[in-house]
Amino acid sequence: MRRGHRAKLSVTGAGRDTTSGPDGSFELDRVPVGPAELYVQAAPWKALTVPVNVSAADPGSVEVRLLERLPVGQIRGTVRGTKGEAVLAKVEVVELSAHLDTTGDGTFALDVQPGHYTVVVTAEGFDPERREVDVEHNGVTVLLIDLRGTR
């Protein structure tokens, strides 16, 4: 954590919470002995939960390394049929095992992390459509999908 940033910390189920100092140090007292989970949240980093074992004999210390939160991107699109009509379709993002339906106007949107994805669109009465897309940091990838009727 950069100097001057503060983190919020709490022990799950113990009702104890605190804020770190500007140097990242923190102290939690009166935490029940035994296994516990330390929840840490500090913008702009990803929140995380760290398992800890609290001992009465040794107050111990915990070092937490926060991970950078990746910017979110989005895959957004419109699915149309051969006559330009909106199509109710199933959209799958293969790498995420994510499935969603288009809305009544044939549109869909899914927030994703930056990366490469395979999008498969299927609808009754139409041939499936498969697209490879790249989503950039804080980017929106727009797909215009025209499905062909099955033969």
C-alpha positions in Angstrom: 0.0 0.0 0.0 1.3 3.5 -0.8 2.2 5.7 2.1 -0.7 7.9 3.1 -3.4 5.4 2.0 -5.5 3.8 4.7 -7.2 0.4 4.7 -10.3 -0.7 6.5 -9.8 -4.0 8.3 -12.3 -6.2 10.2 -12.3 -9.7 11.7 -15.3 -11.7 10.3 -17.7 -12.6 13.0 -15.8 -10.9 15.8 -17.4 -7.5 15.5 -13.9 -5.9 15.6 -12.7 -3.4 13.0 -10.1 -0.7 12.5 -8.4 1.5 10.0 -4.7 1.2 9.2 -2.2 4.1 9.8 -0.8 6.0 6.9 2.2 3.6 6.9 -0.2 0.6 6.6 0.2 -0.7 10.2 -2.8 -1.7 12.2 -3.8 -3.3 15.5 -6.9 -5.3 16.4 -7.4 -6.2 20.1 -9.8 -8.5 21.9 -10.2 -10.8 19.0 -11.4 -14.3 20.0 -8.7 -17.0 20.1 -8.8 -19.5 17.2 -9.2 -19.5 13.4 -10.6 -16.2 12.0 -10.8 -14.3 8.7 -9.3 -10.8 8.3 -11.2 -8.7 5.8 -9.1 -5.9 4.2 -10.5 -3.1 1.9 -8.4 -0.2 0.5 -9.2 1.7 -2.6 -8.0 1.3 -5.3 -7.0 -2.2 -4.5 -9.1 -5.4 -4.6 -10.7 -6.3 -1.3 -9.6 -9.6 0.1 -10.1 -12.0 3.0 -7.0 -13.6 4.7 -7.3 -16.6 7.0 -5.6 -16.1 10.4 -5.2 -18.1 13.5 -5.4 -16.0 16.7 -3.3 -17.3 19.6 -3.6 -16.2 23.3 0.1 -16.8 23.9 1.4 -15.0 20.8 -0.3 -11.8 19.6 1.4 -12.4 16.2 1.5 -10.2 13.2 0.0 -10.4 9.8 1.4 -9.0 6.5 -1.2 -8.4 3.9 -0.3 -7.8 0.2 -3.1 -6.1 -1.7 -3.6 -6.8 -5.4 -4.3 -4.1 -7.9 -8.0 -4.1 -9.0 -8.1 -4.4 -12.7 -10.1 -1.9 -14.6 -13.4 -3.3 -15.7 -14.4 -3.7 -19.4 -17.6 -4.7 -21.1 -18.9 -6.8 -23.9 -22.0 -5.3 -25.3 -24.0 -6.2 -28.4 -27.2 -6.4 -30.4 -28.5 -9.6 -32.0 -30.7 -9.3 -35.1 -32.3 -11.8 -37.5 -32.1 -11.9 -41.3 -34.8 -9.2 -41.7 -33.2 -6.9 -39.1 -35.6 -7.9 -36.3 -34.5 -8.2 -32.7 -33.8 -11.8 -31.7 -34.2 -13.3 -28.2 -30.9 -15.2 -28.0 -28.6 -17.0 -25.5 -25.2 -15.4 -25.2 -22.3 -17.4 -23.7 -18.8 -16.0 -22.8 -17.0 -19.3 -22.9 -13.9 -18.5 -20.8 -16.1 -17.2 -17.9 -18.8 -19.9 -18.3 -21.2 -16.9 -18.2 -24.7 -17.2 -19.8 -27.1 -14.4 -20.4 -30.2 -13.7 -22.5 -30.7 -10.8 -24.8 -33.4 -8.4 -23.8 -36.6 -7.8 -25.9 -34.8 -5.4 -28.2 -32.0 -8.0 -28.9 -29.3 -6.3 -26.7 -27.0 -7.7 -24.1 -24.2 -6.4 -21.9 -21.7 -8.1 -19.5 -19.0 -6.5 -17.4 -15.7 -8.4 -17.7 -12.0 -8.0 -16.9 -9.7 -7.0 -19.8 -8.7 -9.9 -21.9 -9.6 -12.2 -24.8 -13.0 -13.9 -24.9 -15.0 -16.2 -27.1 -18.7 -15.2 -27.4 -21.2 -17.8 -28.7 -24.7 -16.7 -29.6 -27.5 -19.2 -30.2 -31.2 -18.7 -30.9 -34.0 -21.1 -31.9 -34.4 -21.2 -35.7 -30.9 -19.6 -36.4 -27.4 -20.9 -37.0 -25.1 -20.3 -34.0 -22.6 -17.4 -34.3 -19.1 -17.5 -32.7 -16.9 -14.4 -32.2 -13.5 -13.8 -30.7 -13.2 -10.5 -29.0 -10.5 -8.5 -27.1 -11.6 -6.2 -24.3 -9.2 -3.4 -23.3 -8.7 -1.8 -19.9 -11.8 0.3 -19.3 -12.9 -0.6 -22.8 -16.2 -1.6 -24.3 -16.3 -4.1 -27.1 -19.5 -3.8 -29.2 -20.8 -6.7 -31.2 -23.4 -6.4 -34.0 -24.6 -10.0 -34.6 -26.8 -10.8 -37.6 -28.0 -14.4 -37.3 -28.8 -16.5 -40.3 -31.8 -18.8 -40.3 -31.2 -22.5 -40.2 -31.6 -24.3 -43.5 
